[in-house]
Amino acid sequence: MASREELEERLARSRQRYRRAREKASLLTETTIVEDVDGGLGTVAVRGHGQLLRVSLDPSALRYATGRSVSTAVLRSIQRAEARARALRESRDGTEEGHSR
């Protein structure tokens, strides 16, 4: 059976892990990751949790683009942004170089 001191240490470590998890969750919620759409067509933005926030397209850049090329470029950009969000979530401290809040 664990001693009182051991139990108190375990409880303190558990509280510390819980606090860090809450801080990281808060950071992920506040973080916005922006990726450029290939071909200068615009940008996409996702939250640190990977939730798609917006797709912004530049109408002047779409003049000569086909629907297929636009959809492919947007999809690739979303996938890159989601990959960055995943890396952010998996990082130990919840930070990524180049992220914006």
Biopython code that builds the backbone (N, CA, C, O; Angstrom):
import numpy as np
from Bio.PDB.StructureBuilder import StructureBuilder

atoms = [
    (1, "MET", "N", (0.840, -1.174, 0.000)),
    (1, "MET", "CA", (0.000, 0.000, 0.000)),
    (1, "MET", "C", (0.893, 1.247, 0.000)),
    (1, "MET", "O", (1.913, 1.304, 0.686)),
    (2, "ALA", "N", (0.484, 2.223, -0.774)),
    (2, "ALA", "CA", (1.261, 3.458, -0.903)),
    (2, "ALA", "C", (1.126, 4.305, 0.356)),
    (2, "ALA", "O", (0.078, 4.347, 1.000)),
    (3, "SER", "N", (2.213, 4.971, 0.678)),
    (3, "SER", "CA", (2.195, 5.855, 1.843)),
    (3, "SER", "C", (1.436, 7.137, 1.503)),
    (3, "SER", "O", (1.159, 7.428, 0.340)),
    (4, "ARG", "N", (1.119, 7.873, 2.521)),
    (4, "ARG", "CA", (0.408, 9.138, 2.335)),
    (4, "ARG", "C", (1.216, 10.085, 1.446)),
    (4, "ARG", "O", (0.658, 10.747, 0.572)),
    (5, "GLU", "N", (2.537, 10.148, 1.673)),
    (5, "GLU", "CA", (3.399, 11.025, 0.877)),
    (5, "GLU", "C", (3.379, 10.620, -0.594)),
    (5, "GLU", "O", (3.331, 11.474, -1.479)),
    (6, "GLU", "N", (3.416, 9.313, -0.850)),
    (6, "GLU", "CA", (3.378, 8.836, -2.240)),
    (6, "GLU", "C", (2.056, 9.206, -2.901)),
    (6, "GLU", "O", (2.029, 9.627, -4.058)),
    (7, "LEU", "N", (0.980, 9.051, -2.173)),
    (7, "LEU", "CA", (-0.335, 9.408, -2.717)),
    (7, "LEU", "C", (-0.425, 10.905, -3.000)),
    (7, "LEU", "O", (-0.986, 11.315, -4.016)),
    (8, "GLU", "N", (0.125, 11.716, -2.108)),
    (8, "GLU", "CA", (0.113, 13.161, -2.320)),
    (8, "GLU", "C", (0.944, 13.543, -3.541)),
    (8, "GLU", "O", (0.560, 14.432, -4.301)),
    (9, "GLU", "N", (2.082, 12.875, -3.731)),
    (9, "GLU", "CA", (2.919, 13.131, -4.908)),
    (9, "GLU", "C", (2.188, 12.748, -6.188)),
    (9, "GLU", "O", (2.227, 13.482, -7.175)),
    (10, "ARG", "N", (1.523, 11.601, -6.167)),
    (10, "ARG", "CA", (0.754, 11.162, -7.344)),
    (10, "ARG", "C", (-0.356, 12.159, -7.660)),
    (10, "ARG", "O", (-0.583, 12.509, -8.818)),
    (11, "LEU", "N", (-1.036, 12.603, -6.624)),
    (11, "LEU", "CA", (-2.112, 13.570, -6.813)),
    (11, "LEU", "C", (-1.569, 14.876, -7.388)),
    (11, "LEU", "O", (-2.175, 15.459, -8.287)),
    (12, "ALA", "N", (-0.442, 15.330, -6.877)),
    (12, "ALA", "CA", (0.164, 16.570, -7.384)),
    (12, "ALA", "C", (0.564, 16.417, -8.849)),
    (12, "ALA", "O", (0.351, 17.332, -9.644)),
    (13, "ARG", "N", (1.143, 15.269, -9.215)),
    (13, "ARG", "CA", (1.519, 15.029, -10.623)),
    (13, "ARG", "C", (0.284, 14.976, -11.513)),
    (13, "ARG", "O", (0.292, 15.504, -12.625)),
    (14, "SER", "N", (-0.767, 14.345, -11.027)),
    (14, "SER", "CA", (-2.011, 14.262, -11.801)),
    (14, "SER", "C", (-2.609, 15.648, -12.023)),
    (14, "SER", "O", (-3.072, 15.966, -13.118)),
    (15, "ARG", "N", (-2.597, 16.451, -10.994)),
    (15, "ARG", "CA", (-3.125, 17.817, -11.129)),
    (15, "ARG", "C", (-2.294, 18.627, -12.116)),
    (15, "ARG", "O", (-2.832, 19.409, -12.899)),
    (16, "GLN", "N", (-0.986, 18.433, -12.071)),
    (16, "GLN", "CA", (-0.105, 19.153, -12.993)),
    (16, "GLN", "C", (-0.365, 18.713, -14.444)),
    (16, "GLN", "O", (-0.425, 19.556, -15.339)),
    (17, "ARG", "N", (-0.520, 17.408, -14.682)),
    (17, "ARG", "CA", (-0.826, 16.917, -16.038)),
    (17, "ARG", "C", (-2.167, 17.465, -16.519)),
    (17, "ARG", "O", (-2.310, 17.856, -17.678)),
    (18, "TYR", "N", (-3.143, 17.489, -15.620)),
    (18, "TYR", "CA", (-4.465, 18.011, -15.966)),
    (18, "TYR", "C", (-4.380, 19.493, -16.339)),
    (18, "TYR", "O", (-4.978, 19.925, -17.324)),
    (19, "ARG", "N", (-3.637, 20.266, -15.551)),
    (19, "ARG", "CA", (-3.472, 21.697, -15.830)),
    (19, "ARG", "C", (-2.810, 21.917, -17.187)),
    (19, "ARG", "O", (-3.239, 22.773, -17.961)),
    (20, "ARG", "N", (-1.755, 21.137, -17.476)),
    (20, "ARG", "CA", (-1.069, 21.270, -18.771)),
    (20, "ARG", "C", (-1.995, 20.895, -19.921)),
    (20, "ARG", "O", (-1.977, 21.539, -20.971)),
    (21, "ALA", "N", (-2.804, 19.857, -19.729)),
    (21, "ALA", "CA", (-3.738, 19.440, -20.780)),
    (21, "ALA", "C", (-4.769, 20.538, -21.051)),
    (21, "ALA", "O", (-5.110, 20.800, -22.205)),
    (22, "ARG", "N", (-5.259, 21.169, -20.005)),
    (22, "ARG", "CA", (-6.230, 22.262, -20.182)),
    (22, "ARG", "C", (-5.592, 23.456, -20.880)),
    (22, "ARG", "O", (-6.212, 24.080, -21.742)),
    (23, "GLU", "N", (-4.357, 23.775, -20.509)),
    (23, "GLU", "CA", (-3.652, 24.885, -21.152)),
    (23, "GLU", "C", (-3.436, 24.602, -22.633)),
    (23, "GLU", "O", (-3.613, 25.486, -23.471)),
    (24, "LYS", "N", (-3.053, 23.369, -22.955)),
    (24, "LYS", "CA", (-2.826, 23.004, -24.355)),
    (24, "LYS", "C", (-4.138, 23.058, -25.140)),
    (24, "LYS", "O", (-4.166, 23.543, -26.271)),
    (25, "ALA", "N", (-5.219, 22.561, -24.543)),
    (25, "ALA", "CA", (-6.524, 22.608, -25.214)),
    (25, "ALA", "C", (-6.937, 24.050, -25.486)),
    (25, "ALA", "O", (-7.473, 24.360, -26.550)),
    (26, "SER", "N", (-6.689, 24.915, -24.534)),
    (26, "SER", "CA", (-7.010, 26.332, -24.714)),
    (26, "SER", "C", (-6.173, 26.940, -25.838)),
    (26, "SER", "O", (-6.690, 27.680, -26.675)),
    (27, "LEU", "N", (-4.893, 26.626, -25.851)),
    (27, "LEU", "CA", (-4.009, 27.129, -26.900)),
    (27, "LEU", "C", (-4.471, 26.650, -28.278)),
    (27, "LEU", "O", (-4.489, 27.428, -29.231)),
    (28, "LEU", "N", (-4.844, 25.374, -28.385)),
    (28, "LEU", "CA", (-5.297, 24.834, -29.669)),
    (28, "LEU", "C", (-6.575, 25.522, -30.135)),
    (28, "LEU", "O", (-6.758, 25.760, -31.328)),
    (29, "THR", "N", (-7.449, 25.837, -29.199)),
    (29, "THR", "CA", (-8.695, 26.519, -29.547)),
    (29, "THR", "C", (-8.423, 27.932, -30.049)),
    (29, "THR", "O", (-9.105, 28.414, -30.954)),
    (30, "GLU", "N", (-7.432, 28.592, -29.467)),
    (30, "GLU", "CA", (-7.108, 29.972, -29.833)),
    (30, "GLU", "C", (-6.232, 30.076, -31.077)),
    (30, "GLU", "O", (-6.127, 31.151, -31.669)),
    (31, "THR", "N", (-5.605, 28.982, -31.479)),
    (31, "THR", "CA", (-4.646, 29.013, -32.577)),
    (31, "THR", "C", (-5.341, 28.872, -33.927)),
    (31, "THR", "O", (-6.209, 28.017, -34.106)),
    (32, "THR", "N", (-4.950, 29.716, -34.868)),
    (32, "THR", "CA", (-5.422, 29.629, -36.244)),
    (32, "THR", "C", (-4.219, 29.366, -37.138)),
    (32, "THR", "O", (-3.222, 30.087, -37.085)),
    (33, "ILE", "N", (-4.322, 28.336, -37.950)),
    (33, "ILE", "CA", (-3.256, 27.980, -38.888)),
    (33, "ILE", "C", (-3.739, 28.362, -40.281)),
    (33, "ILE", "O", (-4.802, 27.921, -40.719)),
    (34, "VAL", "N", (-2.963, 29.176, -40.970)),
    (34, "VAL", "CA", (-3.328, 29.656, -42.307)),
    (34, "VAL", "C", (-2.354, 29.070, -43.320)),
    (34, "VAL", "O", (-1.139, 29.108, -43.123)),
    (35, "GLU", "N", (-2.897, 28.529, -44.399)),
    (35, "GLU", "CA", (-2.098, 27.985, -45.504)),
    (35, "GLU", "C", (-2.504, 28.684, -46.791)),
    (35, "GLU", "O", (-3.687, 28.936, -47.021)),
    (36, "ASP", "N", (-1.526, 28.994, -47.624)),
    (36, "ASP", "CA", (-1.817, 29.551, -48.943)),
    (36, "ASP", "C", (-2.341, 28.453, -49.857)),
    (36, "ASP", "O", (-1.884, 27.312, -49.807)),
    (37, "VAL", "N", (-3.307, 28.818, -50.689)),
    (37, "VAL", "CA", (-3.803, 27.901, -51.714)),
    (37, "VAL", "C", (-2.830, 27.975, -52.883)),
    (37, "VAL", "O", (-2.419, 29.060, -53.293)),
    (38, "ASP", "N", (-2.465, 26.808, -53.417)),
    (38, "ASP", "CA", (-1.528, 26.751, -54.541)),
    (38, "ASP", "C", (-1.972, 27.681, -55.666)),
    (38, "ASP", "O", (-3.166, 27.876, -55.892)),
    (39, "GLY", "N", (-1.008, 28.242, -56.359)),
    (39, "GLY", "CA", (-1.295, 29.104, -57.494)),
    (39, "GLY", "C", (-1.730, 30.504, -57.103)),
    (39, "GLY", "O", (-2.204, 31.265, -57.947)),
    (40, "GLY", "N", (-1.573, 30.854, -55.824)),
    (40, "GLY", "CA", (-1.970, 32.190, -55.384)),
    (40, "GLY", "C", (-3.468, 32.418, -55.424)),
    (40, "GLY", "O", (-3.923, 33.555, -55.548)),
    (41, "LEU", "N", (-4.246, 31.333, -55.318)),
    (41, "LEU", "CA", (-5.700, 31.445, -55.429)),
    (41, "LEU", "C", (-6.373, 31.969, -54.167)),
    (41, "LEU", "O", (-7.528, 32.394, -54.213)),
    (42, "GLY", "N", (-5.662, 31.943, -53.037)),
    (42, "GLY", "CA", (-6.258, 32.415, -51.787)),
    (42, "GLY", "C", (-5.616, 31.742, -50.595)),
    (42, "GLY", "O", (-4.445, 31.365, -50.636)),
    (43, "THR", "N", (-6.398, 31.591, -49.520)),
    (43, "THR", "CA", (-5.911, 30.968, -48.291)),
    (43, "THR", "C", (-6.995, 30.091, -47.677)),
    (43, "THR", "O", (-8.184, 30.252, -47.953)),
    (44, "VAL", "N", (-6.553, 29.162, -46.838)),
    (44, "VAL", "CA", (-7.460, 28.378, -45.996)),
    (44, "VAL", "C", (-6.982, 28.541, -44.559)),
    (44, "VAL", "O", (-5.800, 28.778, -44.312)),
    (45, "ALA", "N", (-7.904, 28.413, -43.619)),
    (45, "ALA", "CA", (-7.546, 28.537, -42.205)),
    (45, "ALA", "C", (-8.231, 27.433, -41.413)),
    (45, "ALA", "O", (-9.405, 27.134, -41.634)),
    (46, "VAL", "N", (-7.490, 26.832, -40.490)),
    (46, "VAL", "CA", (-8.035, 25.822, -39.582)),
    (46, "VAL", "C", (-7.648, 26.183, -38.148)),
    (46, "VAL", "O", (-6.654, 26.873, -37.922)),
    (47, "ARG", "N", (-8.432, 25.718, -37.193)),
    (47, "ARG", "CA", (-8.097, 25.855, -35.774)),
    (47, "ARG", "C", (-7.020, 24.834, -35.425)),
    (47, "ARG", "O", (-6.751, 23.914, -36.196)),
    (48, "GLY", "N", (-6.418, 25.002, -34.275)),
    (48, "GLY", "CA", (-5.411, 24.063, -33.805)),
    (48, "GLY", "C", (-5.946, 22.653, -33.639)),
    (48, "GLY", "O", (-5.180, 21.690, -33.663)),
    (49, "HIS", "N", (-7.262, 22.524, -33.468)),
    (49, "HIS", "CA", (-7.882, 21.203, -33.366)),
    (49, "HIS", "C", (-8.132, 20.589, -34.740)),
    (49, "HIS", "O", (-8.521, 19.424, -34.831)),
    (50, "GLY", "N", (-7.914, 21.354, -35.809)),
    (50, "GLY", "CA", (-8.114, 20.859, -37.163)),
    (50, "GLY", "C", (-9.429, 21.279, -37.797)),
    (50, "GLY", "O", (-9.684, 20.941, -38.953)),
    (51, "GLN", "N", (-10.264, 22.000, -37.077)),
    (51, "GLN", "CA", (-11.555, 22.453, -37.603)),
    (51, "GLN", "C", (-11.339, 23.503, -38.685)),
    (51, "GLN", "O", (-10.634, 24.489, -38.469)),
    (52, "LEU", "N", (-11.948, 23.288, -39.853)),
    (52, "LEU", "CA", (-11.853, 24.254, -40.944)),
    (52, "LEU", "C", (-12.629, 25.513, -40.573)),
    (52, "LEU", "O", (-13.814, 25.453, -40.245)),
    (53, "LEU", "N", (-11.946, 26.650, -40.630)),
    (53, "LEU", "CA", (-12.577, 27.929, -40.298)),
    (53, "LEU", "C", (-13.056, 28.665, -41.533)),
    (53, "LEU", "O", (-14.179, 29.166, -41.579)),
    (54, "ARG", "N", (-12.180, 28.724, -42.543)),
    (54, "ARG", "CA", (-12.565, 29.485, -43.732)),
    (54, "ARG", "C", (-11.700, 29.100, -44.924)),
    (54, "ARG", "O", (-10.571, 28.625, -44.794)),
    (55, "VAL", "N", (-12.283, 29.328, -46.078)),
    (55, "VAL", "CA", (-11.579, 29.243, -47.354)),
    (55, "VAL", "C", (-11.801, 30.593, -48.017)),
    (55, "VAL", "O", (-12.939, 30.980, -48.284)),
    (56, "SER", "N", (-10.722, 31.305, -48.281)),
    (56, "SER", "CA", (-10.812, 32.625, -48.914)),
    (56, "SER", "C", (-10.150, 32.549, -50.279)),
    (56, "SER", "O", (-8.966, 32.229, -50.391)),
    (57, "LEU", "N", (-10.921, 32.846, -51.313)),
    (57, "LEU", "CA", (-10.392, 32.796, -52.674)),
    (57, "LEU", "C", (-10.346, 34.200, -53.262)),
    (57, "LEU", "O", (-11.220, 35.028, -53.007)),
    (58, "ASP", "N", (-9.321, 34.448, -54.044)),
    (58, "ASP", "CA", (-9.134, 35.736, -54.713)),
    (58, "ASP", "C", (-9.833, 35.666, -56.070)),
    (58, "ASP", "O", (-9.363, 34.957, -56.960)),
    (59, "PRO", "N", (-10.941, 36.381, -56.249)),
    (59, "PRO", "CA", (-11.695, 36.309, -57.501)),
    (59, "PRO", "C", (-10.850, 36.612, -58.738)),
    (59, "PRO", "O", (-11.053, 36.002, -59.788)),
    (60, "SER", "N", (-9.911, 37.542, -58.626)),
    (60, "SER", "CA", (-9.095, 37.870, -59.799)),
    (60, "SER", "C", (-8.163, 36.720, -60.178)),
    (60, "SER", "O", (-7.797, 36.583, -61.345)),
    (61, "ALA", "N", (-7.779, 35.899, -59.211)),
    (61, "ALA", "CA", (-6.910, 34.756, -59.502)),
    (61, "ALA", "C", (-7.697, 33.589, -60.085)),
    (61, "ALA", "O", (-7.109, 32.665, -60.647)),
    (62, "LEU", "N", (-9.011, 33.621, -59.958)),
    (62, "LEU", "CA", (-9.854, 32.526, -60.442)),
    (62, "LEU", "C", (-10.257, 32.687, -61.901)),
    (62, "LEU", "O", (-10.857, 31.783, -62.482)),
    (63, "ARG", "N", (-9.940, 33.802, -62.483)),
    (63, "ARG", "CA", (-10.405, 34.129, -63.831)),
    (63, "ARG", "C", (-10.131, 33.008, -64.840)),
    (63, "ARG", "O", (-11.000, 32.675, -65.646)),
    (64, "TYR", "N", (-8.940, 32.434, -64.798)),
    (64, "TYR", "CA", (-8.571, 31.424, -65.796)),
    (64, "TYR", "C", (-8.458, 30.024, -65.199)),
    (64, "TYR", "O", (-7.937, 29.115, -65.844)),
    (65, "ALA", "N", (-8.935, 29.850, -63.987)),
    (65, "ALA", "CA", (-8.846, 28.547, -63.322)),
    (65, "ALA", "C", (-10.083, 27.711, -63.633)),
    (65, "ALA", "O", (-11.177, 28.239, -63.832)),
    (66, "THR", "N", (-9.887, 26.411, -63.669)),
    (66, "THR", "CA", (-11.020, 25.500, -63.847)),
    (66, "THR", "C", (-11.511, 25.053, -62.472)),
    (66, "THR", "O", (-10.785, 25.141, -61.481)),
    (67, "GLY", "N", (-12.726, 24.585, -62.428)),
    (67, "GLY", "CA", (-13.281, 24.088, -61.170)),
    (67, "GLY", "C", (-12.445, 22.969, -60.580)),
    (67, "GLY", "O", (-12.231, 22.903, -59.370)),
    (68, "ARG", "N", (-11.978, 22.094, -61.448)),
    (68, "ARG", "CA", (-11.161, 20.970, -60.981)),
    (68, "ARG", "C", (-9.838, 21.456, -60.395)),
    (68, "ARG", "O", (-9.410, 20.969, -59.348)),
    (69, "SER", "N", (-9.189, 22.407, -61.057)),
    (69, "SER", "CA", (-7.896, 22.884, -60.547)),
    (69, "SER", "C", (-8.069, 23.633, -59.228)),
    (69, "SER", "O", (-7.233, 23.523, -58.331)),
    (70, "VAL", "N", (-9.157, 24.394, -59.114)),
    (70, "VAL", "CA", (-9.414, 25.120, -57.867)),
    (70, "VAL", "C", (-9.699, 24.135, -56.736)),
    (70, "VAL", "O", (-9.141, 24.258, -55.646)),
    (71, "SER", "N", (-10.566, 23.160, -56.997)),
    (71, "SER", "CA", (-10.908, 22.210, -55.932)),
    (71, "SER", "C", (-9.691, 21.406, -55.492)),
    (71, "SER", "O", (-9.520, 21.139, -54.302)),
    (72, "THR", "N", (-8.845, 21.018, -56.443)),
    (72, "THR", "CA", (-7.624, 20.279, -56.099)),
    (72, "THR", "C", (-6.687, 21.139, -55.260)),
    (72, "THR", "O", (-6.136, 20.672, -54.263)),
    (73, "ALA", "N", (-6.506, 22.390, -55.661)),
    (73, "ALA", "CA", (-5.608, 23.291, -54.926)),
    (73, "ALA", "C", (-6.132, 23.563, -53.519)),
    (73, "ALA", "O", (-5.359, 23.570, -52.561)),
    (74, "VAL", "N", (-7.428, 23.784, -53.391)),
    (74, "VAL", "CA", (-8.017, 24.047, -52.074)),
    (74, "VAL", "C", (-7.888, 22.810, -51.184)),
    (74, "VAL", "O", (-7.517, 22.918, -50.016)),
    (75, "LEU", "N", (-8.193, 21.640, -51.737)),
    (75, "LEU", "CA", (-8.093, 20.406, -50.962)),
    (75, "LEU", "C", (-6.669, 20.175, -50.462)),
    (75, "LEU", "O", (-6.471, 19.818, -49.301)),
    (76, "ARG", "N", (-5.689, 20.374, -51.322)),
    (76, "ARG", "CA", (-4.286, 20.202, -50.907)),
    (76, "ARG", "C", (-3.921, 21.175, -49.788)),
    (76, "ARG", "O", (-3.231, 20.806, -48.837)),
    (77, "SER", "N", (-4.377, 22.390, -49.903)),
    (77, "SER", "CA", (-4.077, 23.395, -48.877)),
    (77, "SER", "C", (-4.730, 23.041, -47.546)),
    (77, "SER", "O", (-4.121, 23.205, -46.489)),
    (78, "ILE", "N", (-5.962, 22.559, -47.597)),
    (78, "ILE", "CA", (-6.641, 22.127, -46.368)),
    (78, "ILE", "C", (-5.883, 20.963, -45.740)),
    (78, "ILE", "O", (-5.700, 20.924, -44.523)),
    (79, "GLN", "N", (-5.443, 20.020, -46.562)),
    (79, "GLN", "CA", (-4.691, 18.876, -46.037)),
    (79, "GLN", "C", (-3.383, 19.315, -45.383)),
    (79, "GLN", "O", (-3.002, 18.777, -44.344)),
    (80, "ARG", "N", (-2.695, 20.286, -45.982)),
    (80, "ARG", "CA", (-1.461, 20.798, -45.372)),
    (80, "ARG", "C", (-1.760, 21.479, -44.038)),
    (80, "ARG", "O", (-1.044, 21.281, -43.056)),
    (81, "ALA", "N", (-2.816, 22.277, -44.010)),
    (81, "ALA", "CA", (-3.187, 22.968, -42.770)),
    (81, "ALA", "C", (-3.575, 21.959, -41.687)),
    (81, "ALA", "O", (-3.199, 22.114, -40.525)),
    (82, "GLU", "N", (-4.327, 20.928, -42.073)),
    (82, "GLU", "CA", (-4.705, 19.892, -41.109)),
    (82, "GLU", "C", (-3.479, 19.146, -40.594)),
    (82, "GLU", "O", (-3.416, 18.797, -39.415)),
    (83, "ALA", "N", (-2.506, 18.899, -41.465)),
    (83, "ALA", "CA", (-1.273, 18.219, -41.041)),
    (83, "ALA", "C", (-0.515, 19.083, -40.032)),
    (83, "ALA", "O", (0.022, 18.570, -39.050)),
    (84, "ARG", "N", (-0.472, 20.377, -40.272)),
    (84, "ARG", "CA", (0.183, 21.280, -39.316)),
    (84, "ARG", "C", (-0.571, 21.288, -37.987)),
    (84, "ARG", "O", (0.048, 21.307, -36.922)),
    (85, "ALA", "N", (-1.902, 21.273, -38.045)),
    (85, "ALA", "CA", (-2.698, 21.232, -36.814)),
    (85, "ALA", "C", (-2.444, 19.927, -36.062)),
    (85, "ALA", "O", (-2.323, 19.928, -34.837)),
    (86, "ARG", "N", (-2.363, 18.829, -36.783)),
    (86, "ARG", "CA", (-2.083, 17.531, -36.157)),
    (86, "ARG", "C", (-0.718, 17.553, -35.476)),
    (86, "ARG", "O", (-0.578, 17.081, -34.348)),
    (87, "ALA", "N", (0.294, 18.102, -36.160)),
    (87, "ALA", "CA", (1.636, 18.200, -35.570)),
    (87, "ALA", "C", (1.602, 19.070, -34.318)),
    (87, "ALA", "O", (2.284, 18.781, -33.335)),
    (88, "LEU", "N", (0.817, 20.119, -34.358)),
    (88, "LEU", "CA", (0.680, 20.998, -33.201)),
    (88, "LEU", "C", (0.047, 20.245, -32.032)),
    (88, "LEU", "O", (0.514, 20.347, -30.898)),
    (89, "ARG", "N", (-1.013, 19.491, -32.309)),
    (89, "ARG", "CA", (-1.676, 18.726, -31.245)),
    (89, "ARG", "C", (-0.748, 17.676, -30.652)),
    (89, "ARG", "O", (-0.782, 17.418, -29.449)),
    (90, "GLU", "N", (0.075, 17.074, -31.491)),
    (90, "GLU", "CA", (0.955, 16.001, -31.035)),
    (90, "GLU", "C", (2.233, 16.512, -30.384)),
    (90, "GLU", "O", (2.954, 15.747, -29.744)),
    (91, "SER", "N", (2.518, 17.800, -30.544)),
    (91, "SER", "CA", (3.734, 18.346, -29.938)),
    (91, "SER", "C", (3.590, 18.352, -28.421)),
    (91, "SER", "O", (2.485, 18.422, -27.882)),
    (92, "ARG", "N", (4.702, 18.279, -27.768)),
    (92, "ARG", "CA", (4.703, 18.201, -26.300)),
    (92, "ARG", "C", (4.134, 19.460, -25.653)),
    (92, "ARG", "O", (3.365, 19.383, -24.694)),
    (93, "ASP", "N", (4.519, 20.624, -26.188)),
    (93, "ASP", "CA", (4.106, 21.875, -25.550)),
    (93, "ASP", "C", (3.002, 22.610, -26.294)),
    (93, "ASP", "O", (2.576, 23.679, -25.858)),
    (94, "GLY", "N", (2.526, 22.054, -27.419)),
    (94, "GLY", "CA", (1.437, 22.700, -28.142)),
    (94, "GLY", "C", (1.847, 23.909, -28.938)),
    (94, "GLY", "O", (1.030, 24.795, -29.191)),
    (95, "THR", "N", (3.128, 23.963, -29.344)),
    (95, "THR", "CA", (3.563, 25.089, -30.158)),
    (95, "THR", "C", (4.114, 24.586, -31.476)),
    (95, "THR", "O", (4.626, 23.471, -31.580)),
    (96, "GLU", "N", (3.996, 25.430, -32.466)),
    (96, "GLU", "CA", (4.508, 25.129, -33.795)),
    (96, "GLU", "C", (5.156, 26.391, -34.311)),
    (96, "GLU", "O", (4.608, 27.483, -34.156)),
    (97, "GLU", "N", (6.306, 26.256, -34.915)),
    (97, "GLU", "CA", (6.957, 27.428, -35.491)),
    (97, "GLU", "C", (6.076, 27.978, -36.595)),
    (97, "GLU", "O", (5.622, 27.241, -37.471)),
    (98, "GLY", "N", (5.840, 29.266, -36.546)),
    (98, "GLY", "CA", (5.092, 29.918, -37.612)),
    (98, "GLY", "C", (3.589, 29.906, -37.433)),
    (98, "GLY", "O", (2.871, 30.296, -38.354)),
    (99, "HIS", "N", (3.075, 29.474, -36.282)),
    (99, "HIS", "CA", (1.624, 29.509, -36.128)),
    (99, "HIS", "C", (1.178, 30.904, -35.732)),
    (99, "HIS", "O", (1.952, 31.701, -35.202)),
    (100, "SER", "N", (-0.083, 31.175, -36.000)),
    (100, "SER", "CA", (-0.635, 32.466, -35.595)),
    (100, "SER", "C", (-1.786, 32.217, -34.648)),
    (100, "SER", "O", (-2.398, 31.149, -34.650)),
    (101, "ARG", "N", (-2.072, 33.231, -33.831)),
    (101, "ARG", "CA", (-3.154, 33.068, -32.862)),
    (101, "ARG", "C", (-4.241, 34.052, -33.137)),
    (101, "ARG", "O", (-5.246, 34.076, -32.428)),
]
sb = StructureBuilder()
sb.init_structure("model")
sb.init_model(0)
sb.init_chain("A")
sb.init_seg("    ")
for serial, (resi, resn, name, xyz) in enumerate(atoms, 1):
    if name == "N":
        sb.init_residue(resn, " ", resi, " ")
    sb.init_atom(name, np.array(xyz, "f"), 0.0, 1.0, " ", f" {name:<3s}", serial, name[0])
structure = sb.get_structure()
